[in-house]
Amino acid sequence: VPKLVASPRYYTISSSSYANPDKISLTVIVSTAKKPRNRVYNGICSTYLSKLKPYKDTVSVFVRPSTFRLPRQLSTPIIMCGPGTGIAPFRAFWQEAVHKIQQDNIEIGNWSLYFGCRYKKIDWIYEDEMKDAQKKNALSNIHLAFSREQKQKIYIQNLMQQQDHSAEIWNILHKQRGYIYVCGASAMGRNIKDSLVNIAQEYGNLSEAKAKGYIKKLQDKHRYIQELWS
């Protein structure tokens, strides 16, 4: 009989090791899907995690290095795009920023956060933390896309293509040599990349081919970093 070997599940850590050296936080949605004949599929790992009892159950984990690294100089402007649980790494970012401001008196640059979810009252996770981080100057701007709050669905990529947002994004990436981080589903990542290409075409007066090349250079220089899943 062959052995059944469980494959690991990868989650992005949603806490800062500087602010919380003895704790690791995860941001996980319990996955469910309707199946034929009124059956419901429950995600194996997310369901398992949701049933763990604090201070009683244990789970085996390992930590691997993240591709999401903040610039060496925290005064560098950054753009963070994370709908839903894609907010995880950016929660770690603003926790670290708050810690650095309070403990080391470091000034944070222009940090803009784009967060999207379906409904404001139901799905806006970490609302209080976001607002508190902004009050403490760890976040400069919080841009919100609630996709189901109006007839026409609005996602992060739609916000980014609005004129005032597009101009600011180009200013941060091109003129201020800032960074952009994207975390979430692969389809969302592709849409945001298309938006960036359009922005480069419009504000950089570039052809489509040159705009795509410009975005590719940002990736090669690790100033455009994505963490995507299917």
C-alpha positions in Angstrom: 0.0 0.0 0.0 1.6 3.3 -1.0 2.1 5.9 1.7 -0.1 9.0 1.6 2.2 12.0 1.9 0.4 15.3 2.5 1.8 18.2 0.4 2.7 21.4 2.2 0.4 24.4 2.0 2.1 27.8 1.6 0.8 30.9 3.3 2.2 34.4 3.4 3.1 35.5 6.9 0.9 38.5 7.9 3.0 39.8 10.9 6.3 41.5 11.3 9.1 39.7 13.0 10.4 43.1 14.2 7.2 44.1 15.8 6.2 40.5 16.9 9.4 38.5 17.3 7.7 35.6 19.1 4.6 35.2 17.0 3.7 34.4 13.4 0.3 35.4 12.0 -1.5 34.0 9.0 -4.5 35.5 7.1 -6.5 32.5 5.9 -10.0 32.2 4.4 -11.8 28.9 5.0 -12.2 27.5 1.5 -15.5 25.9 0.5 -17.0 25.0 -2.8 -20.4 23.7 -3.9 -20.4 20.3 -5.6 -23.1 18.3 -7.5 -25.8 16.6 -5.5 -25.8 19.2 -2.8 -22.3 18.3 -1.7 -19.9 20.9 -0.3 -16.1 20.6 -0.6 -14.2 22.0 2.4 -10.6 23.1 1.9 -8.4 20.6 3.6 -5.8 22.9 5.2 -8.0 25.9 5.8 -10.7 23.8 7.5 -8.1 22.0 9.6 -6.6 25.3 10.7 -10.0 26.7 11.6 -10.7 23.8 13.9 -7.4 24.0 15.9 -7.9 24.9 19.6 -5.6 27.6 21.0 -3.1 26.4 23.6 -4.1 22.8 23.1 -3.5 21.7 19.5 -0.1 21.9 17.8 0.8 21.9 14.1 4.0 21.4 12.2 5.2 24.4 10.3 8.4 25.7 8.6 9.3 29.2 7.4 11.0 29.9 4.2 12.4 33.3 3.0 9.9 35.6 1.4 10.3 37.3 -2.0 8.6 40.4 -0.4 11.4 42.5 0.9 11.1 46.1 1.8 13.6 48.6 0.3 16.6 49.2 2.5 15.6 52.8 2.9 12.1 52.9 4.3 11.8 56.5 3.0 11.5 54.9 -0.5 7.9 55.2 -1.9 6.0 51.9 -2.3 2.7 50.8 -3.7 1.0 47.7 -2.2 -1.8 45.9 -4.0 -3.6 43.2 -2.0 -7.3 42.2 -2.3 -8.8 39.8 0.3 -6.2 37.6 2.0 -3.6 39.1 -0.4 -3.4 41.9 2.2 -1.3 39.5 4.4 2.3 40.7 3.6 1.2 44.3 3.7 -0.1 43.9 7.2 3.4 42.8 8.1 4.8 45.9 6.2 2.7 48.4 8.2 3.4 46.6 11.5 7.1 47.0 10.8 6.7 50.6 9.8 4.8 51.4 13.0 7.4 49.7 15.0 10.3 51.5 13.3 8.5 54.9 13.7 7.9 54.3 17.4 11.1 52.5 18.4 13.7 54.0 16.1 12.1 57.3 15.1 12.5 56.4 11.4 10.5 58.4 8.9 8.5 56.3 6.4 8.1 57.4 2.8 5.0 57.6 0.7 3.4 54.2 1.2 0.2 53.7 -0.7 -2.1 50.7 -0.1 -4.7 49.3 -2.5 -7.1 46.9 -0.9 -10.1 45.3 -2.4 -13.0 43.1 -1.2 -16.6 42.5 -2.0 -18.5 44.3 0.8 -17.3 47.0 3.1 -19.1 45.8 6.2 -18.4 42.1 5.7 -15.1 41.6 4.0 -12.9 44.6 5.0 -10.4 42.7 7.2 -8.0 44.7 9.4 -9.9 47.9 8.9 -9.0 49.2 12.3 -5.4 48.3 11.9 -5.2 50.0 8.5 -6.7 53.2 9.9 -4.5 53.1 13.0 -1.3 52.6 10.8 -2.4 55.6 8.7 -2.8 57.8 11.9 0.7 56.7 12.9 2.1 57.7 9.5 3.0 54.2 8.5 0.5 54.4 5.6 0.2 57.5 3.5 -2.8 56.5 1.5 -5.4 53.8 1.6 -7.3 53.2 -1.6 -10.3 50.9 -1.4 -12.2 48.9 -4.0 -15.5 47.3 -2.8 -16.5 45.3 -5.9 -20.1 44.6 -4.9 -21.1 47.9 -3.4 -22.4 49.3 -6.7 -23.9 47.9 -10.0 -20.6 48.0 -11.9 -17.9 45.9 -10.2 -14.8 47.9 -9.2 -11.6 46.1 -8.6 -8.1 47.4 -7.6 -7.0 47.5 -11.3 -10.0 49.7 -12.1 -9.0 52.2 -9.4 -5.4 52.2 -10.7 -6.5 53.2 -14.2 -8.5 56.2 -12.9 -6.6 59.4 -13.9 -5.6 60.6 -10.5 -4.4 57.2 -9.4 -2.6 56.5 -12.7 -0.7 59.8 -12.5 0.4 59.1 -8.9 1.5 55.5 -9.7 3.6 56.7 -12.6 5.1 59.4 -10.5 6.1 56.9 -7.8 7.4 54.3 -10.1 9.2 56.4 -12.7 10.1 59.7 -11.1 10.6 58.6 -7.5 12.0 55.2 -8.4 9.5 53.5 -6.0 8.5 49.9 -5.6 5.3 48.0 -6.3 4.2 44.8 -4.6 1.2 42.7 -5.7 -0.2 39.7 -3.7 -3.3 37.7 -4.6 -4.8 35.6 -7.3 -3.1 35.1 -10.6 -5.9 36.6 -12.7 -5.8 39.8 -10.5 -2.0 39.9 -11.0 -2.4 39.8 -14.7 -5.0 42.6 -14.7 -2.8 44.8 -12.5 0.1 44.2 -14.9 -2.0 45.2 -17.8 -3.0 48.4 -16.0 0.7 49.2 -15.4 1.4 48.7 -19.1 -1.4 51.1 -19.9 -0.1 53.6 -17.4 3.4 53.5 -18.9 1.9 54.0 -22.4 -0.1 57.0 -21.4 2.2 58.8 -19.0 5.5 57.7 -20.4 4.4 58.2 -24.0 5.6 54.6 -24.8 4.4 52.2 -27.4 2.8 49.0 -26.1 6.0 47.0 -26.7 8.2 49.6 -24.9 5.7 49.9 -22.1 5.9 46.1 -21.6 9.6 46.3 -21.7 9.6 49.0 -19.1 7.5 46.9 -16.7 9.8 43.9 -17.3 12.8 46.0 -16.3 11.0 46.9 -13.0 10.6 43.2 -12.4 14.2 42.5 -13.3 15.4 45.2 -10.8 13.1 43.7 -8.1 11.1 46.9 -7.9 7.9 45.1 -9.1 7.4 42.0 -7.0 4.4 39.6 -7.3 3.3 36.8 -5.1 0.4 35.1 -6.9 -1.6 31.9 -6.6 -4.1 30.1 -8.9 
